[in-house]
Amino acid sequence: MDLDDLYNDLIMEHSMRSMNRKDLSCPTCSGLGHNPNCGDEIKLEVVMDGDVISDMAFSGHGCAISQSSTSIMIDTLRGKSAGEAREIIDIFMRMIRREDVSPEEKKRLGDARAFSGVANMPARAKCATLSWHTLESLLDERSGEEKS
């Protein structure tokens, strides 16, 4: 089995059996992400403990790429500070846009590296980045609220 097969298995596993697909009882913030091109929709719920993302969950529907990317993002960023999450989001977005990402940065992505092949499928890039943009917006909103 080669690396591409492992990544495909990981994506399908998260798409069909995500432990992160649920509702949280008391989220600190939540946001909706929608991709009008294909109809993917997610509701992302986040629990913040100070500056740390202590938990996240999602609900919604869409293609295997959008659903598994959301689940893997949650596993990757749970327990990270908002600043660390922003850095990893930036790395992920650069990877999808085929920009330079160092081997050290790729390590920080963990299982999210499975989506590196999406860079070769521009029509699917929005599917893979939907939840990442949604979380980034939630962190921006939260940061703006704290400054007020």
Secondary structure, DSSP 8 states (H G I E B T S, - for coil): --HHHHHHHHHHHHHHH-TTBS--SS-SEEEEEEETTTTEEEEEEEEEETTEEEEEEEEEE--HHHHHHHHHHHHHHTT-BHHHHHHHHHHHHHHHTT----HHHHHHHGGGGGGGGGGG-HHHHHHHHHHHHHHHHHHHHHHHHHH-
